[in-house]
């Protein structure tokens, strides 16, 4: 392996911390809006939805399997042969 291992390996702990932070913040705001629906502001519900969505996107990019270099070389070999 070389110096460049990938962004998930380099910034994985930071991204996972931010994803958990956004997820907890979104759940907290959404729970507070569900406990007190009369006092809930639209901006609070939108912020909760935004926080959980950003957390889901961060978790997706963090946990998504990357295509290895061997798989890419195999695809190139198949295309050249065909």
N, C-alpha and C positions, 0 to 999 in steps of 0.2 A: 504494500500500500504506500501511497505517496503522501505528500504533505496535505493535499486537499482531500479530506475524507467526506465532506458534505456538510451542508448547513444543519441538518438534523443532529448530526453527531457533535458539531461545534457548539451550536446554540441550543441544544436540546433541553438542558436544565433550565435555562432562562425562559424558553418558550413554554415549557410545561408549567413553570411557576406563574407566568402571566396568564396562561389558559385557566389554571385553577383559580387565580385571583378574579378573572373576568367571570368565570362560572359561579363562584361564590357570591360575587357582587350582584350578578343577575338574579340568582335565586333569592338572595336577601331582599332585593327591591321588589321582586315579584311576590314573594311571601308577604311582605309588608302591604303591598297593594291588595292582596287577597284577604288579609286580615281586616283591613279598613277600606272597604270598597267605596264608601261615600267620600272619604278624604283623599282618595287616590287621584293623582294628577296624570294626565295623558303623557307628559314628559317622563314621568317615573316608569310607566309601563313600557314606553319606547326605549328608555335606557336599559331596562331589564332585558328586553328582547335583543337589543344590540349587544349587550354583554354576553348573553348566552350564545348568540350567533357567532361572535368573534371567538369565543372559547371553542365552539365546535369546529370552526375553520382551522384554528391553531392546532387542535388535536388531530384533525384529519391530515394536515400537512406534516405533522410530527410522526404519526403512526403509519402513514402511507408507505407501502413497500416500494423501494426504488428499483429500477431495472439495473441489473449488474452490467459490468463491462462485457462479460462473457456472453450475456444474452444479446447485447447489441452487436457484437462480432458475429454471432450465429445468424442474426437477421441479415446482416450485410452479406455473409457468405451465401445464404439462401437466395438472396436477390441477384447476386452475381451469377450464380449457377443456373438460375431459371430464365 
